[in-house]
Amino acid sequence: MAAGQRMLRLVEHDAELDDRARTLVELADELAAEAHELSRQWDELAELVGAALAEDEQSAKAVPEGEPGEAHLVALEMKLSGHDRDAVLAHLRSAFADTAADSDLEVAVQEVFAGRFGPASPA
């Protein structure tokens, strides 16, 4: 009987080890799934932070809204001196040819003559 009891204990011990091994495998699978999800979330966060930083860089390069740039100031001064829109734009194109896009200069003239910077032009 002693041999039978020993064998029974070994079988019970093996079953307990099998249960523990299955539990460990399940826990390892859950841990791997959680690690994968965390990795995905970190990637998503990195994309969001990268986009925000790029947006901040673009904003820092642009003239802050509400503050006139140099072209705006020149256009305003010329407008107040009596020059018309075409003369102001021609001067800005000449003076800022190397430093500003033509479309930016057109916007500056439009904003100045619309009264965004300084008084509006008479209707």
Secondary structure, DSSP 8 states (H G I E B T S, - for coil): -HHHHHHHHHHHHHHHHHHHHHHHHHHHHHHHHHHHHHHHHHHHHHHHHHHHHHHHHHHHHS--TTS--HHHHHHHHHHHTT--HHHHHHHHHHHTTTTS-HHHHHHHHHHHHHTSSSS----
